[in-house]
């Protein structure tokens, strides 16, 4: 079974290799990361082979979800170094800005020789993965070495659940070594047990992201005050933020914003693509529609942006910018990408509009809609009337924003519940010298 799984990984790698090489040549993506992905970690990662805690957060959203968990783990287990791995480069950059861990590396390809090499170097006593990171070879080799494994903030989206069930025979065996699943909701807990996790190992602890929203996490050396100095807006200026947009969404956003500008000639659109390298494309698109547009990195400090459209070509600033928004459109939801995190604008009390494709955040989206804390549209043509209605109605904006903020406050506490569940695997009083692990020499 595991041989077939590893052959599938190799076949997939060969299939996508031309695309990866093209991305590397065009945008510099993945350059300098392959060595780590094959298990050759930097010299600074655990040079003394000290027993440690390894956290894996695939990308930006998962890294942000660990912002409350990481300091809590360090406080409870001060004798263990904490290492954080990511899969994406944007996740790595956000993790570098957040700090709090002893070191960072890219997650290894889930092939047995690679996983064994990394485990021998990191020497974890506990491996914690975030959201839906379930890697069969990592779980198997951790189990063989007596390393405890836990999934925190666990969720299984509709799409992932359907795909996993197609290979249910494989996942029932692959997930058997998992020691603990801290699920976001009862539905995710049910799906994890259907996939093969023992019900005795599943806990419903809530969503960690509700606990991480007290402050934005901008890029390293660049705080919220610095962001506000670049966006030094006059009082009362209308700001529409289109957050984490994907191809196929920016056109409807720009067309809707044109209607906004006809009513309010000073309105500003901050267009934040999910992939910042698309900024030149979006600048050209905005200018072709008659908007004066500028990249965020070309804005002067301490001067109000006079352009109609600012394209965010940086990483890590969006969370701080939500504070300036009048209304927020959440990208990835008009096209079938699964949506993005509604909690970051919600904690600032901002009214949020999203489309029908929120399957990666289905439970949170339904929670917000049920509490009248967000506005859903079903197609791109509805974006213009939704934005113009909200911008013309301060009472509705205030009502949506207040409900969103109240919902965030009411659902905090997942970090504490997750820590208590993890304590069953690694008691707080444990000392590294007392932990018995079976690592090859």
C-alpha angles and dihedrals in degrees: 000000000000090000090058090047092053092046088053090053091051092047091049091048090053091047096053096036094097091052092048092049090050092050089048091052096044103038106010090244118162091008109140094011102083095082091058092043088058090053101263098130125194117270090247092064107098099320091175093050090236117177105260150165118259120201122189121200113171102208146342098305094049093045090053090049089061095054093099096032098055097058090042091054092047091051093048096042105031094160094063124076112229119222125189126204128192134187101210128058092229089054089051092052092050090048090052089054094046095052120179098122131089095238147341134230139164117265112258125243106264096248119127099242091047094047092048091052093052095045091051089053101041095037095198123192087192131026115197120190124189132230109332103350103135111158114179099204093046090051092046096050093043089054092050090053097045093250114150117232130201137177113212128190084018119190136163114202123212091255095046092046092054092049095046092050091057086065095033093137089060098043094049088063097035094053096045093092093055107114100197140011118194102194127201094222145003090260094054089046090053092049092050091054091048088054091054111274111135110253088227089064097050123093128178104225103155133239117319091206091073087064096050101060104090093098137012119252106223124176122291115293093006117097135183092270090056091051090052090051089059093045096044095166127186114247113276097015111150113241122189114191119199101196128204095347125184134208109291094034104071093067094058090042092054092045091050090047090054087062089049091052092051088061096036116026092190097054117128127212119204105198110197112184118204087234110045092200087074090068096104090052092051094046089055091047093051093047091048087059091053099259122135101236135184136178117249091239090058094056116109120235120251094014128102114248107249095188119101093226129037116190112209106226095169135085124236102018101093095082091058093045093060088077089067096048125113091190133357130214111201113219131215087053105087089054122043099266095115100252130258140260113305093186099079096062089036094061088058090053094246125155110246130203121194138170132240098274103081097126094131088058099027098137094048092044092052090047091054094046092048090054094044090244098129140026123237126202124193101210141015094258089065094060096080096053091042093054096042091048094051094044090051094048115060091175093060091044091052092047094051092045095048092048090049093051092046090051091054092051093048093055102049122118104073092119094060093045091049092050091053090051092048090051088070088063098038114019112216092237093057116119122209093239091059095055115099114210131174106222121158115243 
